[in-house]
Amino acid sequence: MARPLVDFGVSAGDYAQHRPGFPNPFFDHVRRYGIGVAGQCVLDIGTGTGALARGFAQRGCRAVGVDPSPEMLHEAVALTRAAGLCADYVRGQAEATGLVAGRFDLVCAGQCWHWFDRAAAAGETWRVLRPGGHALIAYFSYLSEPDTLGAITEQLVLRHNPAWPLAGSDGRAPGLITDLTSQGFEHIATFEFDMPIRFTHDSWRGRLRACNGVMTLPQEQLAAFDAELAALLAERYPEPLLIPHRIYAIVGRKPATASA
């Protein structure tokens, strides 16, 4: 089932400016599965500001991004144009894109699958993929191991939002494999690797303002959180900040013998 609805559009500007997109090593890695080859037709569901769509477009794919938020799609279009790339963006739901069946070589979802009605999203992914096409569920998450800035920042988030359910993640989501296999996908691979990402004080604050545990706060409380985080960083953490991140991904394939 989907999680309660969060309006990510309220933080679209911080998403566009401060949330790091999937890095080059991610795109290099998925090539070994035949994903991201020039000329492929790619659908990025829950595209947000278009990070995966742009990444695959940069590699010569024909990319389409789908998202329910007009604010996020506005940022996706602007970032794609600024990068000199071409991708199409469509307002819609991951569970019912309205796109033509059997059209795509790849359906990908970056940092968002857990927000969907997962069974419905898997069914729609199956529908729009051609036989032999791939499904890719990917995450790129900061790590919150004890005594790290990630963990200390999350403690601050929880003081303002004690009910936030996503604190303490290790960046892995193996339970999502069955979303694909129960639909009929072959499970090809699961992979992960860690890498540090560089932030300034301002960009780490922006990254947290684009966190679902923060963006849902009332405006005055969000401002108080941001001020407390700024004070913490100034007191204890000199720039640059090197924040450990983990890439985790699940690769599935629609069997070549499956009906479109």
N, C-alpha and C positions, 0 to 999 in steps of 0.2 A: 504494500500500500504506500501511497505517497505521504510525505510528511506534511504538516500544516503549512499552508501557503505563506511564503515570505515574499514581499515586494522588493526584489533586488534592484528595481529601477531607482529606488531612493538613493542608492549608493553607486549609480552607474559611473559618475565622474571619478570616484576613487577607484572603482574597479578598473577603469580604462587607464588611469595614470599609475596606480601603485601595485596592483596584483600582477605578479610576474607570470608571463605566459609560459607554456611548455618550452623547454630549452632545446637547442639543436640536438643534443645527444638522444633525446626522446625520439625525434623524427628519424635520426640515423638508425636507432635500434629497431623501430617497427618496419624498416625496409627489409629486414631479414625474413619477414613474414609475407613479403609481397605487398606491403601497405605503403601508400604514399608515392607510388610510381607515377611519373608524369603521364598525363592523359586520363588518369582514373577520375571517376565521378564520385565525389565525396559529399556526404550529408553529415553535418555537425549539429546534433540535436542538443537543445539547451545551450546554444552557442554563446550566450552572454555577450561579451564584447568581441567575440569572434576569434579567440586565440587559436583554437585548432583549425578553424576554417582558413585563417590567414597562413598558418604554418604549412598546411597542405597546398594552398594556392601558390605559396612561394616556391614549392617544389614541382610546379607544373600541373597540379591537379585542378579539375573544375569543381569548385567548392560551393556548396549551398549551406547557409546557416539558418537554423530555425530557433526562435525564442519567443516566449509570450510577452516580453517586456519591450515596449516601444523605445524606452530610454536606453536600454542596453543595445538594441539594434541600431539606434542612432550613433552610439559610440562605436559599434562594430563597423559601420559604414565609414565613419570618419577615419578610424585607424587604418582600415584597408586602403582607402584612398591615399592617406598620408604615406603609406608604405609602397605606393605605386603598384598595388596588386588588384586583381579582379576576383570578386566573389559576390554571389547573390545572397541577400538576406530576406527572410520571409517571417512574418509574424505567425506563430502557430504553436501547437503543443507537441511535445515529444511523443505523446500517446496517440495522436491523430494529426499527422502532418498535412494531410490532404494532397500529398505528392504522388506521382505516378508509381504504381507497383513495379518492382523489378528494375528500377532505373539506376540504382547506385552500386558501385563496386565496394564502397566502404560506408558504414554508418558508425560515427564516433560520438562519444559523450565525454567531455572533460570536466571533472570536478562537480558533477551534477546528478549522476544516476540515482543517488539515494533520495533526491527530491521528487522523482517521478512516481507515478503508479507503475511499479517496476514490471509487473506482468504485462500490462498494456503496452509499455514502451518496448519490451522485448518482442511482443507480437507485431508492433508497427515496424520495428527494425527488420524483422523477418520479411514483412510484406514488401518493403521498398527495396530490399536487397535483391540483386540478381543471384541466381544459383552460382555458388562458388565464391560469393562476396563475403567480406569480413565485417564483423562487429568488433568494436574496440571501446572498452570502458576504461578510462584513464583518470588517475588522480595525481596531483602535484601539491603536496601538503607540507607546511612547516612542521617540524617535530617539537614535541613538548616534553622531552626527557627531563628528569629531575634536575633542578638548579640551573637549567638553561633559561635564556631570555624567553623562549617560547612558553615554557612552563610558568614562569613568573608573570608573563603577560596574561596568560589564561587565568591565573589566580585573581588578577585584577578584573578581568571580564566577569568572573563568577561572583565577585563582590557586588557588581552592578546587576548581574543577571544570573542569580543562583539556579534557575531552572534550565539554563542552557545545556542541551543534551549532548553536544558534540565535542566537549572538552576532552583532552587526553587521548586523542586519536593517534595511532602509530602510522597512519597513512595507508594502511592495508584494508582491503575489503573483499576477502575471499568468499564471503557469503553470497556475493553477487554472481558468482560463476553459475549457480543453479538457475538464476534468472534466464540465462542464455540456454543452458543445456535442457531445461524443462520445456523450452520452446522448440527444441530440435536442433539447435546449433551444436556443432562439434567444438569441444574445448581444445584449442590449439596450444595455448601457452598462457602462463602468468609470469610476469617479470617485474623486477624492482631494482632500483639503485638509488643511492643517496648522493647528494651534492650540496655544497654551501651556496647560498644566494646572498649577494651583497645588498644591504639596505643602508640608507641614511636614517637619522631620527625621523625626519619628515615622511619618508616613504614607508617606514615601519608603522608609524601612526596611521598613514593612509591605508596601508594594508589591513590594519585592524578595524578601521572604520568601514571597510568593505567585508568584514566578517559578519556572518549572520547572527552571531551572538551579541554584536554591538549595534549593527544597523537598525535593529528592531527596537532599540531603546528610545524612550521619549527624548526629544531634542535636547532639553536641558541636561538630562542624565548622560546622553552621549557626549555632550560638550565637557561635562565633568570628568567622564572617563578619559577623554582625549587629553585634558589638562593634567590629570594624574599620570598618565602614561608619559607625557612629555617631561614632567618633572622627574620621573623615575629614570628615564633615559639620560637626561642631563646630569643626574647625580651619579649614576653607576655604570653607564655604558658608553664609552667613547666611540666615535665613528671611525671607520665604517663598521657596521654590524654585519657579521657573517652568520647567517641563520641556517642551520641544517634543514634540508628539505628531502623528502622522499618522493620519488616517482614510483607509482604502482599501477600496473595495467593488466587487463584481462583481454585476451584475443580469442575470438570465436569465429567460426566459419559456417556459413549456410552450405550444406552439402551440394555438390555440383549436380547431383541427381534430383534435388528437391524441385518441386513445382514453384514457379515464380509467384 
